[in-house]
Structures are given as C-alpha cells and as structure tokens.
Amino acid sequence: MAGAIDIVCNLYTPDTVAKGQTGLDDDFKEQVRMPEYMRNGVSVDDYLVKMDKAGIERSLLIAVRAGDINKQGGFEIPYKDVHEVCQQHPQRFSGLAGIDCHRGMQGLYDLEAAVKDYGFVGAHLYPHWCELPPDHAKYYPYYAKCCELDIPIMMQVGHNLVYSRSRRLPSVARPITLDQVAIDFPELKLIGIHIGIPWTEEMISMCWKHENVYTAGDAYAPKYWPKEYVHYANSYGKHKVMFGTDWPVIDPERAVQEIDELGFRDDAKQMLMRDNAMRVFKLDAA
C-alpha cells in the first residue's frame, strides 16, 4: 500500500501556539494528556519526521476559522499561512479552507479563492465555534459554493470538549443534523469527523442512509474507537470511512500502530488509510 492519507491535521507550530491560533488552553492539553514536549508546538519539519515514521504520505492541513473572530476566544489560521506550508511541501500537504458562516459574502469569496488560487482540496467547519448546528440556514450558501467548486466539506460532529475555559462552547452538531443537509445537497460530499461520539450509531446511520455522507476516525485513539465503528469500517461501510488524527490531539505514529492492531481486512484497511481519501478529495488530480 502506498502511504496513508491523514485527512484531519492542524497547523500546530510554536508560531501558531504563540499567536493563540490553536484555541487550546493548558487545561485542555492536560485533559488529553498531551506530552510536555508538544505543548508549545511542533515545527513543520519535526512533524514531517513523525509522518515519515508513521508511513503517512500526505496530510490535509486545516486553515481553521473558529467562528466569529469578533467574539472572545475566536481565532483563525490565515489561508495564506497554510498555503505557504503546502507550497514548501507540495507532496506532503494539501489545504482545507476553514468556514466561518458569520462572514457573509466575503467568506464565500475567500473560499473560492482558496480553491482556485491556492489549490485547497476541501472545506472545513467547526459548528460549535459558530454555535449553530450544521443544518442552520447560515451555512447553506457555503454548502452551495462547495457544490459549485466540486469540493467536499468536513465538520466536527458529536460533542465537543472545553478547549479553552475562557469560552465554553455548546455541542450543537449531533450527526443526525446532517440528514437534512444531505437531502438538500445530494451533490455535496459531507464528512462527519471525530466519529460522532457519543452518537456514533447516528453517524453510521447517516453514512448508511446517504450516499454523499462519509465519516473519519480522528481525534480519538483507534484503540478506543467504538466497536460499532470498527465493524462498520471493516465491513459494509469500508467505502465510507477515512483516517485522520486531528493532530496534535492524536500522535500519527500511535494512530497508525493502533489501527494495525485492530485486525482490519486488507481491502478495508486500504480504503480506510488511503483509497477513500484519494477518491473523495480527488487527490490524484490535485
């Protein structure tokens, strides 16, 4: 098998940490048991070493837009910053354009430029940072633009943690909220990341119901993936599940090792680790 594709990766460097562009406070880092050496960020070069050790060929790097930038705790990683990393390492990274539904038409112009000028391969949404569920009308122009640009959009579904005590966010994105979106936009590839925990069965049901809904096993160490999720990825849902880490939440070496220990069938593992991402994000064309 050629190298794995990590579809959920954050730009977590000393620079983004120093600028407050990660949204993670010390309490969160302690909660997820982040190693001390990582807490002030990891350089791109050092992360590439981790990718090499894990056998990850390419990571999709998120230019995060964490909701309304004018609210306390709001932040973003500029598209241009992610683009620069992708330009420096074109064989290793591809960009994802963060969505903030509060930016109106400018946000739509930005998304189009990210795809057409920067070569970004998809969009990314944090509903909890926007404090609106995925089926809210404010997102619909962005879904329509993704259809027009022929790119997928991923979004965190399930609950969310308290990333920063200065701004506690509601869990607004149960996987079932993708139902109406998938009906209204059958051409749009929707990816529910973070497994949908604690509503994993809802996430599976949305993938089963809608041909345009997918999911990713990221943000949770594979050894702790719900057994229903592993079974789905290893059987009738093998064409619907993709691999991700949500770095820096999960270390890539750990993630790949633990997936190796789950006993996947060869064909299911190939689709999970590479083929589904290559197809959905059209990475061969990119």
Residue frames as qw, qx, qy, qz and C-alpha x, y, z in Angstrom:
[[0.000, 0.889, 0.459, 0.000, 0.00, 0.00, 0.00],
 [0.328, 0.529, -0.057, 0.780, 1.23, 3.49, -0.80],
 [0.175, 0.030, -0.533, 0.827, 1.39, 5.95, 2.09],
 [0.083, -0.631, -0.739, 0.221, -1.59, 6.78, 4.27],
 [0.017, 0.520, 0.203, 0.830, -3.63, 9.98, 3.95],
 [0.209, -0.415, -0.626, 0.627, -4.43, 11.88, 7.15],
 [0.068, 0.635, 0.508, 0.578, -7.49, 13.98, 6.36],
 [0.358, -0.893, -0.195, -0.192, -7.57, 15.96, 9.65],
 [0.707, -0.086, -0.186, 0.677, -4.37, 17.77, 10.61],
 [0.127, -0.975, -0.174, 0.044, -3.85, 21.11, 12.33],
 [0.489, 0.606, -0.246, 0.577, -1.00, 23.58, 11.91],
 [0.674, -0.733, -0.092, -0.003, 0.29, 23.26, 15.47],
 [0.667, 0.383, -0.222, 0.600, 3.65, 25.00, 15.48],
 [0.424, -0.357, -0.362, 0.750, 5.48, 27.20, 18.01],
 [0.009, 0.076, 0.189, 0.979, 4.29, 30.18, 15.95],
 [0.436, -0.435, -0.534, -0.579, 0.58, 29.26, 15.95],
 [0.580, -0.495, -0.582, 0.282, 0.72, 28.45, 19.68],
 [0.342, -0.218, -0.201, 0.892, 2.44, 31.76, 20.49],
 [0.138, -0.124, -0.274, -0.944, -0.14, 33.68, 18.44],
 [0.411, 0.168, 0.626, -0.641, -3.09, 31.98, 20.13],
 [0.530, 0.299, -0.421, -0.673, -4.21, 30.36, 16.88],
 [0.277, 0.055, -0.958, -0.049, -4.92, 26.89, 18.26],
 [0.605, -0.416, -0.190, -0.652, -7.78, 27.54, 20.69],
 [0.827, -0.218, -0.505, 0.115, -6.27, 25.09, 23.20],
 [0.263, -0.815, 0.327, -0.399, -5.50, 26.14, 26.76],
 [0.100, 0.450, -0.846, 0.270, -3.28, 24.34, 29.28],
 [0.605, -0.060, 0.602, -0.518, -6.26, 22.64, 30.93],
 [0.860, 0.383, -0.042, -0.333, -7.26, 21.02, 27.64],
 [0.495, 0.573, -0.650, 0.067, -3.70, 19.87, 26.98],
 [0.205, -0.320, 0.820, -0.428, -3.67, 18.28, 30.41],
 [0.755, 0.118, 0.360, -0.535, -7.09, 16.68, 29.85],
 [0.875, 0.432, -0.143, -0.166, -5.96, 14.95, 26.65],
 [0.811, -0.427, 0.304, 0.261, -2.62, 14.04, 28.27],
 [0.587, 0.782, -0.131, 0.163, -0.55, 15.91, 25.71],
 [0.818, -0.124, -0.146, 0.543, 3.18, 15.23, 26.24],
 [0.298, -0.812, -0.057, 0.500, 5.11, 18.12, 27.71],
 [0.413, -0.239, 0.463, 0.746, 7.44, 18.42, 24.71],
 [0.193, 0.467, 0.680, 0.531, 4.46, 19.15, 22.44],
 [0.096, -0.756, -0.572, 0.304, 2.68, 21.76, 24.49],
 [0.054, -0.730, 0.077, 0.676, 4.42, 24.77, 22.96],
 [0.643, 0.676, -0.102, -0.346, 4.06, 23.48, 19.40],
 [0.750, -0.124, 0.554, 0.340, 5.98, 21.24, 16.99],
 [0.084, 0.572, -0.407, -0.708, 7.76, 22.57, 13.90],
 [0.803, 0.441, -0.073, -0.394, 6.59, 21.51, 10.46],
 [0.438, 0.544, -0.716, -0.002, 9.95, 19.82, 9.86],
 [0.184, -0.230, 0.873, -0.388, 9.63, 17.80, 13.05],
 [0.711, 0.218, 0.406, -0.531, 6.07, 16.86, 12.17],
 [0.695, 0.514, -0.403, -0.300, 7.22, 15.61, 8.78],
 [0.139, 0.387, -0.893, 0.183, 9.55, 13.25, 10.63],
 [0.483, 0.048, 0.704, -0.518, 6.53, 11.94, 12.53],
 [0.753, 0.438, -0.002, -0.491, 4.64, 11.48, 9.27],
 [0.488, 0.521, -0.690, -0.117, 7.55, 9.55, 7.80],
 [0.087, -0.243, 0.907, -0.333, 7.79, 7.26, 10.82],
 [0.565, 0.220, 0.579, -0.545, 4.05, 6.61, 10.67],
 [0.324, 0.150, 0.820, 0.448, 4.03, 5.96, 6.93],
 [0.268, 0.787, 0.445, -0.332, 1.76, 8.93, 6.20],
 [0.527, 0.297, 0.417, 0.679, 2.24, 10.22, 2.69],
 [0.006, 0.427, 0.206, 0.880, 0.03, 13.33, 2.84],
 [0.122, -0.481, -0.673, 0.548, -1.85, 15.31, 5.48],
 [0.025, 0.708, 0.442, 0.549, -4.74, 17.68, 4.83],
 [0.350, -0.138, -0.373, 0.848, -3.89, 20.86, 6.70],
 [0.066, -0.791, -0.606, -0.052, -6.71, 23.00, 8.08],
 [0.136, 0.276, -0.057, 0.950, -6.75, 26.78, 7.76],
 [0.199, -0.504, -0.791, 0.286, -9.02, 27.00, 10.79],
 [0.176, -0.404, -0.059, -0.896, -11.73, 29.60, 11.16],
 [0.253, -0.255, -0.847, 0.391, -13.04, 29.20, 14.68],
 [0.068, -0.762, -0.635, 0.108, -16.35, 31.01, 14.45],
 [0.076, 0.959, 0.162, 0.221, -16.94, 34.73, 14.81],
 [0.637, 0.224, -0.261, 0.690, -13.50, 36.31, 15.03],
 [0.091, -0.597, 0.093, -0.792, -15.00, 39.25, 16.95],
 [0.773, -0.554, -0.138, -0.276, -16.05, 37.12, 19.91],
 [0.361, -0.696, 0.598, -0.167, -13.82, 36.36, 22.87],
 [0.668, -0.208, 0.713, 0.036, -11.75, 33.28, 22.09],
 [0.767, 0.611, 0.176, -0.086, -12.37, 33.46, 18.34],
 [0.316, -0.618, 0.556, 0.458, -9.31, 32.84, 16.18],
 [0.837, 0.532, 0.049, -0.119, -8.18, 31.80, 12.75],
 [0.573, -0.328, 0.513, 0.549, -5.16, 30.49, 10.89],
 [0.369, 0.666, -0.158, -0.628, -4.98, 32.58, 7.71],
 [0.898, 0.396, 0.183, -0.053, -5.41, 30.69, 4.46],
 [0.458, 0.804, -0.365, 0.108, -2.14, 32.15, 3.24],
 [0.335, -0.630, 0.674, -0.188, -0.22, 30.59, 6.14],
 [0.813, 0.024, 0.574, -0.091, -1.45, 27.11, 5.29],
 [0.726, 0.687, 0.021, -0.018, -0.85, 27.78, 1.61],
 [0.113, 0.829, -0.542, 0.073, 2.78, 28.65, 2.33],
 [0.548, -0.359, 0.748, -0.107, 3.34, 25.31, 4.10],
 [0.824, 0.357, 0.430, -0.087, 1.67, 23.48, 1.21],
 [0.526, 0.826, -0.201, -0.005, 3.88, 25.29, -1.28],
 [0.126, -0.720, 0.676, -0.092, 7.00, 24.40, 0.69],
 [0.297, -0.160, 0.939, -0.060, 5.97, 20.72, 0.85],
 [0.584, 0.215, -0.228, -0.749, 3.62, 20.14, -2.10],
 [0.570, 0.090, -0.797, -0.180, 3.96, 16.35, -1.97],
 [0.283, -0.085, -0.833, 0.467, 3.12, 16.19, 1.75],
 [0.091, 0.436, 0.556, -0.701, 0.35, 18.71, 2.49],
 [0.012, -0.462, -0.573, -0.676, -2.88, 19.91, 0.91],
 [0.070, -0.042, 0.351, -0.933, -5.00, 22.73, 2.32],
 [0.138, -0.592, -0.791, -0.074, -8.53, 22.82, 3.71],
 [0.014, -0.403, -0.043, -0.914, -10.40, 26.14, 3.88],
 [0.094, -0.325, -0.750, 0.568, -11.99, 26.89, 7.23],
 [0.137, -0.573, -0.542, -0.599, -15.56, 28.22, 7.18],
 [0.050, -0.296, -0.531, 0.792, -16.97, 30.96, 9.38],
 [0.109, 0.595, 0.734, 0.307, -20.61, 31.40, 8.45],
 [0.142, -0.833, -0.334, 0.418, -20.68, 34.87, 10.07],
 [0.304, -0.408, 0.319, 0.800, -18.52, 36.42, 7.32],
 [0.514, 0.677, 0.244, -0.466, -21.24, 36.56, 4.69],
 [0.741, 0.671, -0.006, -0.018, -20.25, 37.13, 1.07],
 [0.077, 0.814, -0.574, 0.054, -16.61, 37.77, 1.96],
 [0.604, -0.308, 0.727, -0.107, -16.40, 34.28, 3.36],
 [0.825, 0.423, 0.372, -0.054, -17.70, 32.90, 0.07],
 [0.454, 0.850, -0.265, 0.030, -15.18, 34.94, -1.92],
 [0.254, -0.679, 0.682, -0.096, -12.43, 33.67, 0.38],
 [0.779, -0.030, 0.620, -0.089, -13.49, 30.05, -0.07],
 [0.764, 0.630, 0.138, -0.001, -13.49, 30.37, -3.86],
 [0.231, 0.862, -0.442, 0.090, -10.05, 31.99, -3.84],
 [0.528, -0.502, 0.678, -0.100, -8.67, 29.27, -1.56],
 [0.823, 0.189, 0.535, 0.015, -9.70, 26.60, -4.05],
 [0.661, 0.728, 0.143, 0.116, -8.97, 28.39, -7.31],
 [0.206, 0.892, -0.341, 0.215, -5.84, 30.34, -6.32],
 [0.320, -0.626, 0.671, -0.234, -4.34, 28.22, -3.55],
 [0.544, 0.205, -0.789, -0.199, -5.39, 24.77, -4.73],
 [0.384, -0.183, 0.710, -0.561, -7.15, 23.82, -1.46],
 [0.251, -0.007, -0.912, -0.325, -8.92, 20.47, -1.82],
 [0.369, -0.536, -0.755, -0.080, -11.85, 20.88, 0.57],
 [0.237, -0.637, 0.082, -0.729, -13.60, 22.95, 3.22],
 [0.445, -0.144, -0.770, 0.434, -13.67, 22.54, 6.99],
 [0.369, -0.602, -0.139, -0.695, -16.29, 23.64, 9.54],
 [0.227, -0.077, -0.789, 0.565, -16.46, 23.73, 13.35],
 [0.302, -0.628, -0.531, -0.482, -20.21, 24.10, 14.08],
 [0.554, -0.632, -0.444, 0.311, -19.60, 24.52, 17.82],
 [0.371, -0.221, -0.019, 0.902, -17.35, 27.53, 17.26],
 [0.120, -0.271, -0.398, -0.869, -20.09, 29.06, 15.12],
 [0.221, 0.129, 0.687, -0.680, -22.61, 27.96, 17.83],
 [0.666, 0.300, -0.044, -0.681, -25.05, 26.82, 15.13],
 [0.761, 0.001, 0.648, -0.020, -26.00, 23.26, 14.10],
 [0.306, -0.158, 0.694, 0.632, -24.92, 22.01, 10.65],
 [0.185, 0.534, 0.759, 0.322, -28.47, 22.31, 9.24],
 [0.036, -0.737, -0.278, 0.615, -28.73, 26.03, 10.04],
 [0.527, 0.796, 0.289, 0.070, -29.57, 28.30, 7.11],
 [0.083, -0.924, 0.294, 0.232, -26.42, 30.42, 7.59],
 [0.499, -0.367, 0.711, 0.332, -24.29, 27.54, 6.29],
 [0.717, 0.469, 0.515, -0.035, -26.35, 26.91, 3.16],
 [0.418, 0.882, -0.171, -0.135, -24.58, 29.44, 0.91],
 [0.169, -0.660, 0.727, 0.087, -21.28, 27.76, 1.83],
 [0.658, 0.062, 0.751, -0.013, -22.67, 24.33, 1.06],
 [0.638, 0.722, 0.246, -0.108, -23.85, 25.64, -2.30],
 [0.176, 0.872, -0.439, -0.127, -20.41, 27.14, -3.00],
 [0.439, -0.388, 0.808, 0.068, -18.77, 23.80, -2.18],
 [0.716, 0.396, 0.574, -0.038, -21.09, 22.14, -4.72],
 [0.456, 0.881, -0.037, -0.117, -20.17, 24.78, -7.29],
 [0.009, 0.785, -0.618, -0.045, -16.45, 24.27, -6.61],
 [0.913, 0.107, -0.376, -0.119, -16.90, 20.47, -6.50],
 [0.237, 0.412, -0.729, 0.493, -15.13, 20.06, -3.16],
 [0.590, -0.447, -0.671, 0.041, -16.12, 18.10, -0.04],
 [0.200, -0.668, 0.273, -0.662, -16.72, 19.73, 3.32],
 [0.584, -0.167, -0.739, 0.290, -15.80, 18.13, 6.64],
 [0.318, -0.634, 0.125, -0.693, -17.17, 19.16, 10.01],
 [0.077, 0.141, -0.864, 0.477, -16.86, 18.06, 13.60],
 [0.660, -0.355, -0.347, -0.564, -19.94, 16.14, 14.70],
 [0.691, -0.300, -0.598, 0.273, -20.74, 14.73, 18.10],
 [0.418, -0.877, -0.169, 0.163, -19.88, 16.50, 21.30],
 [0.473, 0.637, -0.267, 0.547, -17.02, 18.92, 21.75],
 [0.640, -0.354, -0.443, 0.519, -14.81, 19.49, 24.76],
 [0.161, -0.976, -0.057, 0.136, -13.94, 22.68, 26.60],
 [0.754, 0.405, -0.046, 0.515, -10.94, 23.74, 24.56],
 [0.259, 0.306, -0.273, 0.874, -10.48, 26.97, 26.48],
 [0.229, -0.526, -0.704, 0.419, -12.01, 27.93, 29.82],
 [0.005, -0.310, -0.038, 0.950, -12.37, 31.49, 28.56],
 [0.550, 0.212, -0.227, -0.775, -15.08, 30.37, 26.12],
 [0.385, 0.021, 0.911, -0.146, -17.14, 27.24, 26.73],
 [0.355, 0.189, -0.515, -0.757, -18.85, 26.08, 23.55],
 [0.758, 0.065, 0.403, -0.509, -22.11, 24.14, 23.16],
 [0.286, -0.069, 0.907, 0.300, -22.31, 20.73, 21.48],
 [0.496, 0.461, 0.119, -0.726, -24.61, 21.63, 18.58],
 [0.466, 0.475, -0.583, -0.466, -23.69, 19.04, 15.95],
 [0.711, -0.034, 0.680, -0.176, -25.30, 15.68, 16.53],
 [0.216, -0.134, 0.794, 0.552, -24.72, 13.58, 13.40],
 [0.285, 0.570, 0.771, -0.005, -28.47, 13.44, 12.70],
 [0.123, 0.814, 0.105, -0.558, -28.30, 17.16, 11.82],
 [0.116, -0.354, 0.671, 0.641, -26.53, 16.13, 8.60],
 [0.401, 0.370, 0.838, 0.017, -29.73, 14.44, 7.44],
 [0.340, 0.843, 0.337, -0.247, -31.48, 17.50, 6.02],
 [0.025, -0.765, 0.426, 0.483, -28.24, 18.89, 4.60],
 [0.300, -0.159, 0.873, 0.350, -27.59, 15.65, 2.69],
 [0.390, 0.587, 0.709, -0.036, -31.16, 15.74, 1.36],
 [0.207, 0.916, 0.127, -0.320, -30.91, 19.38, 0.25],
 [0.175, 0.802, -0.514, -0.249, -27.42, 18.96, -1.28],
 [0.966, 0.010, 0.257, -0.022, -27.18, 15.44, -2.73],
 [0.701, 0.631, -0.177, 0.282, -24.18, 16.55, -4.84],
 [0.086, -0.815, 0.431, -0.378, -22.20, 17.66, -1.77],
 [0.750, 0.005, -0.609, 0.258, -19.78, 15.26, -0.12],
 [0.446, -0.746, 0.173, -0.464, -20.27, 15.70, 3.64],
 [0.656, 0.144, -0.662, 0.333, -17.71, 14.23, 6.04],
 [0.604, -0.738, -0.016, -0.302, -18.57, 13.92, 9.72],
 [0.500, 0.428, -0.620, 0.427, -15.23, 13.90, 11.53],
 [0.192, -0.378, 0.640, -0.641, -14.46, 12.94, 15.16],
 [0.125, -0.066, -0.990, 0.027, -16.53, 9.72, 14.81],
 [0.454, -0.466, -0.393, -0.649, -19.71, 11.39, 16.08],
 [0.473, -0.222, -0.739, 0.424, -19.02, 10.35, 19.67],
 [0.339, -0.107, 0.891, -0.283, -21.13, 9.86, 21.75],
 [0.709, 0.417, 0.276, -0.496, -23.65, 9.42, 18.93],
 [0.155, -0.384, 0.800, 0.435, -21.54, 7.05, 16.83],
 [0.367, 0.329, 0.868, 0.069, -24.52, 4.99, 15.72],
 [0.320, 0.832, 0.263, -0.368, -26.16, 8.17, 14.39],
 [0.025, 0.702, -0.510, -0.497, -23.02, 8.84, 12.36],
 [0.253, -0.072, 0.925, 0.275, -23.10, 5.34, 10.91],
 [0.382, 0.576, 0.704, -0.164, -26.79, 5.68, 10.12],
 [0.258, 0.838, -0.031, -0.479, -26.21, 8.90, 8.19],
 [0.036, -0.503, 0.746, 0.435, -23.45, 7.25, 6.15],
 [0.303, 0.162, 0.936, 0.072, -25.70, 4.25, 5.53],
 [0.360, 0.704, 0.523, -0.318, -28.68, 6.37, 4.50],
 [0.320, 0.907, -0.042, -0.272, -26.94, 8.93, 2.29],
 [0.878, 0.274, 0.105, 0.379, -24.50, 8.08, -0.46],
 [0.349, 0.741, -0.110, 0.563, -22.92, 11.52, -0.07],
 [0.483, -0.789, 0.245, -0.291, -22.16, 11.29, 3.67],
 [0.744, 0.260, -0.522, 0.326, -18.81, 9.97, 4.94],
 [0.616, -0.784, 0.038, -0.070, -17.02, 9.83, 8.26],
 [0.485, 0.590, -0.528, 0.371, -13.48, 9.95, 9.66],
 [0.824, -0.460, -0.289, 0.161, -11.91, 8.17, 12.61],
 [0.401, 0.473, -0.279, 0.733, -9.91, 11.03, 14.07],
 [0.258, -0.624, 0.222, -0.703, -9.46, 12.81, 17.42],
 [0.819, -0.399, 0.290, -0.291, -9.77, 9.52, 19.31],
 [0.125, -0.490, 0.855, 0.116, -7.03, 6.92, 19.65],
 [0.623, 0.116, -0.607, -0.479, -8.03, 3.94, 17.48],
 [0.278, -0.007, -0.920, 0.276, -7.75, 1.52, 20.43],
 [0.152, 0.300, 0.616, -0.712, -10.73, 3.39, 21.91],
 [0.363, 0.031, -0.452, -0.814, -12.88, 3.52, 18.77],
 [0.705, 0.006, 0.419, -0.572, -16.36, 2.14, 19.48],
 [0.439, -0.061, 0.878, 0.178, -16.69, -1.48, 18.34],
 [0.538, 0.660, 0.497, -0.170, -19.64, -0.49, 16.11],
 [0.239, 0.887, -0.227, -0.323, -17.42, 1.96, 14.28],
 [0.218, -0.480, 0.809, 0.259, -14.62, -0.56, 13.75],
 [0.527, 0.252, 0.811, 0.010, -17.12, -3.11, 12.46],
 [0.468, 0.810, 0.245, -0.256, -18.64, -0.57, 10.07],
 [0.120, 0.827, -0.458, -0.302, -15.21, 0.45, 8.71],
 [0.237, -0.363, 0.888, 0.150, -14.20, -3.18, 8.33],
 [0.378, 0.301, 0.875, 0.020, -17.34, -4.39, 6.56],
 [0.318, 0.685, 0.621, 0.210, -20.32, -2.81, 4.81],
 [0.010, 0.987, 0.105, -0.125, -19.07, 0.75, 5.41],
 [0.717, -0.275, 0.246, 0.591, -15.48, 0.28, 4.28],
 [0.409, 0.457, 0.367, 0.700, -16.00, 2.73, 1.37],
 [0.172, -0.866, -0.294, -0.367, -17.27, 5.45, 3.74],
 [0.624, -0.760, -0.011, 0.182, -14.63, 5.76, 6.47],
 [0.536, 0.694, -0.245, 0.414, -11.38, 7.74, 6.30],
 [0.735, -0.282, -0.318, 0.529, -8.31, 8.02, 8.52],
 [0.080, 0.825, -0.079, 0.554, -7.38, 11.13, 10.46],
 [0.549, -0.078, -0.577, 0.600, -5.50, 12.13, 13.57],
 [0.220, -0.925, -0.213, -0.223, -6.70, 15.65, 14.43],
 [0.666, -0.012, -0.231, 0.709, -3.06, 16.33, 15.23],
 [0.208, 0.467, -0.773, 0.376, -2.00, 17.44, 17.83],
 [0.746, -0.323, 0.217, -0.540, -4.76, 15.57, 19.65],
 [0.963, -0.062, 0.263, 0.018, -3.56, 12.15, 18.42],
 [0.214, -0.644, 0.621, 0.392, 0.04, 11.37, 17.51],
 [0.713, 0.444, -0.335, -0.428, 0.26, 9.88, 13.99],
 [0.288, 0.359, -0.885, 0.068, 2.67, 7.11, 14.97],
 [0.307, 0.020, 0.799, -0.516, 0.32, 5.99, 17.72],
 [0.664, 0.350, 0.143, -0.645, -2.72, 6.17, 15.45],
 [0.635, 0.437, -0.560, -0.303, -1.22, 4.02, 12.69],
 [0.129, 0.262, -0.925, 0.243, 0.16, 1.48, 15.14],
 [0.406, 0.109, 0.690, -0.589, -3.18, 1.08, 16.89],
 [0.723, 0.392, -0.097, -0.561, -5.05, 0.69, 13.60],
 [0.448, 0.399, -0.794, -0.099, -2.60, -2.09, 12.71],
 [0.028, -0.101, 0.906, -0.409, -3.65, -3.80, 15.93],
 [0.574, 0.154, 0.298, -0.747, -7.41, -3.67, 15.19],
 [0.457, 0.045, 0.882, 0.103, -7.28, -6.56, 12.73],
 [0.518, 0.580, 0.010, -0.628, -8.73, -4.88, 9.65],
 [0.816, 0.341, 0.435, 0.169, -9.18, -6.88, 6.47],
 [0.494, -0.146, 0.341, 0.786, -6.62, -5.89, 3.85],
 [0.157, 0.523, 0.530, 0.648, -9.15, -4.31, 1.48],
 [0.296, -0.873, -0.383, -0.061, -10.91, -2.39, 4.26],
 [0.548, -0.613, 0.028, 0.569, -7.63, -1.09, 5.64],
 [0.421, 0.116, 0.421, 0.795, -6.51, 0.07, 2.20],
 [0.027, -0.710, -0.489, -0.507, -9.75, 2.05, 1.79],
 [0.469, -0.823, -0.272, 0.168, -9.61, 3.47, 5.32],
 [0.576, -0.532, 0.127, 0.608, -5.99, 4.57, 5.20],
 [0.241, -0.297, 0.445, 0.810, -5.78, 5.84, 1.63],
 [0.159, 0.272, 0.763, 0.564, -8.22, 5.00, -1.14],
 [0.033, -0.785, -0.617, 0.043, -11.36, 6.70, 0.21],
 [0.198, -0.780, -0.027, 0.593, -9.50, 9.96, 0.83],
 [0.269, -0.190, 0.586, 0.740, -7.86, 9.85, -2.59],
 [0.092, 0.470, 0.776, 0.410, -11.30, 9.44, -4.20],
 [0.124, -0.829, -0.522, 0.160, -13.34, 11.89, -2.11],
 [0.197, -0.827, 0.060, 0.522, -10.75, 14.70, -2.21],
 [0.724, 0.679, 0.067, 0.100, -9.63, 13.92, -5.78],
 [0.457, -0.766, 0.335, 0.303, -6.03, 13.91, -4.65],
 [0.703, 0.111, 0.508, 0.485, -4.75, 12.31, -7.84],
 [0.328, 0.801, 0.318, 0.387, -6.00, 15.33, -9.75],
 [0.280, -0.958, 0.052, 0.037, -4.63, 17.71, -7.09]]
